[in-house]
Amino acid sequence: MKKDWNQIVQNDWTLFLDRDGVINRRIIDGYVTNWEEFEFLPGVLEALKVFAQRFKYIFVITNQQGVGKGLMTMEQVDDIHDRMCTEIEAHEGLIDGILACPQLASDPDNYRKPSPDMAYMACEICPDIDLSKTIMVGDGQTDMEFGHNAGTKTIFIGDENPDADDSFPSLFDFAKSLQP
């Protein structure tokens, strides 16, 4: 049963968004290594405009293991994120922060999702974030596990996911649910 997110989300809530597969088209068995490979998914820019009006903070929380594999540098990831934010702002959206983990999944003591460490980093940046009033939106199981580990609500983008609080076909569909 769908939740009434329009009634649940108040202006003191925070939104965590996965990047690949939620904001931009995921490259299957690959990585977005430069801006030319980055492609916003349909409706995302409109969704981010809605979110900017509804959420106090919006963070992108993303694993970027391609850096750890030597396929790109953190400077390239930062360039992609800078250009992404510029485009989002040009469409009246806003991203308050981006936390990207370049570590390999095999690295000991890594802070990749599903570890909740990037949620705690966001709380250090914005100490008034209440993780119980935060939604993690992602398209993978590690995103849902991250949300549960951090104590957030979870929304899965794609087919229904039994581990998520709710699911929507796209980020745009979730944004529409926040409108009266």
C-alpha positions in Angstrom: 0.0 0.0 0.0 1.4 3.4 -1.0 2.1 5.9 1.7 0.8 9.5 1.5 4.2 11.1 1.3 2.6 14.5 0.7 1.2 14.3 4.3 4.3 12.7 5.8 7.1 15.0 4.5 7.3 18.3 6.2 9.7 21.2 5.6 12.2 19.9 8.2 12.8 16.6 6.3 16.0 15.6 4.5 16.4 13.7 1.3 19.3 11.4 0.4 19.5 10.4 -3.3 21.6 7.8 -4.9 23.1 9.0 -8.2 23.5 6.3 -10.9 20.1 4.8 -11.8 18.2 7.5 -9.8 19.4 10.9 -11.1 21.3 9.8 -14.2 21.2 6.8 -16.5 23.3 3.9 -15.1 25.9 2.5 -17.4 25.4 -1.3 -17.1 28.7 -3.0 -16.1 30.5 0.4 -16.3 30.9 3.8 -14.8 30.1 7.3 -15.7 33.7 8.6 -16.0 33.1 12.1 -17.6 30.4 14.6 -18.2 29.8 13.4 -21.8 28.6 10.1 -20.4 26.3 11.6 -17.9 22.6 11.7 -18.9 19.8 12.9 -16.6 16.9 10.4 -16.4 13.5 11.7 -17.7 11.8 14.0 -15.3 14.7 14.2 -12.8 15.2 18.0 -13.2 11.5 18.6 -12.7 11.6 16.3 -9.6 14.6 18.1 -8.1 12.7 21.4 -8.4 9.8 19.9 -6.4 12.2 18.5 -3.8 13.9 21.9 -3.4 10.5 23.3 -2.3 9.7 20.4 0.0 12.9 19.3 1.8 15.2 21.2 4.1 18.3 19.4 2.8 19.1 17.3 -0.2 22.2 15.2 -0.4 23.5 12.9 -3.1 25.0 9.8 -1.5 26.9 7.7 -4.0 29.4 4.9 -4.2 32.0 5.7 -6.9 34.2 2.6 -6.9 35.4 3.4 -10.4 37.9 5.7 -8.7 39.3 2.9 -6.6 39.6 0.8 -9.7 41.6 3.5 -11.4 39.0 4.1 -14.1 38.6 7.7 -13.2 40.0 10.2 -10.7 38.1 11.9 -7.9 38.7 15.2 -9.8 36.7 13.7 -12.7 33.9 12.7 -10.3 33.9 16.2 -8.8 33.7 17.8 -12.3 30.7 15.6 -13.1 29.1 16.6 -9.8 29.8 20.3 -10.4 28.2 20.2 -13.8 25.3 18.2 -12.5 24.6 20.8 -9.8 24.9 23.7 -12.2 22.3 22.0 -14.5 20.0 21.3 -11.5 20.3 24.9 -10.3 19.5 26.2 -13.8 16.2 24.2 -13.5 15.4 25.7 -10.0 16.6 22.6 -8.1 19.2 22.4 -5.4 21.7 19.9 -4.0 23.0 20.9 -0.6 25.9 18.4 -0.6 27.4 15.4 -2.3 29.1 12.5 -0.5 30.9 10.1 -2.7 32.9 7.1 -1.6 35.7 6.2 -4.0 36.8 3.1 -2.1 36.6 -0.5 -3.4 34.0 -2.8 -1.8 37.0 -5.0 -0.9 38.8 -2.2 1.0 38.7 -3.0 4.8 36.9 -0.4 6.9 35.4 1.3 3.8 32.5 3.8 4.2 30.6 2.7 1.1 26.9 2.1 1.2 25.4 0.1 2.9 27.6 1.5 5.7 25.7 4.4 7.3 28.9 6.5 7.5 27.9 8.9 4.7 24.7 9.6 6.5 26.7 10.5 9.6 28.9 12.7 7.5 25.9 14.5 6.2 24.8 15.1 9.8 28.3 16.5 10.6 27.8 19.0 7.7 24.2 19.9 8.8 23.9 19.0 12.5 20.2 19.6 12.5 19.5 16.6 10.2 17.2 14.2 11.9 17.7 10.8 10.3 14.3 9.7 11.4 12.9 12.5 9.2 15.1 11.5 6.3 14.3 9.5 3.1 16.9 7.5 1.2 15.9 7.1 -2.4 17.8 4.4 -4.4 17.6 1.8 -7.1 19.8 -0.9 -5.4 19.7 -3.2 -2.4 22.7 -1.5 -0.9 20.7 1.8 -0.9 17.9 0.2 1.0 20.4 -1.4 3.5 22.1 2.0 3.9 18.8 3.6 4.7 17.9 0.9 7.2 21.4 1.1 8.8 21.1 4.9 9.1 17.6 4.8 10.5 16.0 6.6 7.5 12.8 5.9 5.5 13.5 4.1 2.2 12.1 4.5 -1.3 13.1 2.2 -4.1 13.1 3.4 -7.7 12.0 0.5 -9.9 9.8 -2.5 -9.3 8.4 -3.0 -5.8 11.0 -3.9 -3.2 9.9 -5.7 0.0 12.8 -4.1 1.9 11.7 -0.5 1.1 9.0 1.6 2.8 7.7 2.4 -0.7 8.6 2.2 -4.4 8.1 4.3 -7.5 8.9 3.7 -11.2 11.0 6.9 -11.3 12.2 9.8 -9.2 9.7 12.0 -11.0 6.8 9.7 -9.9 8.0 10.1 -6.3 8.1 13.9 -6.7 4.5 13.8 -8.0 3.4 12.0 -4.8 4.7 15.1 -2.8 2.3 17.5 -4.6 -1.2 18.1 -3.3 
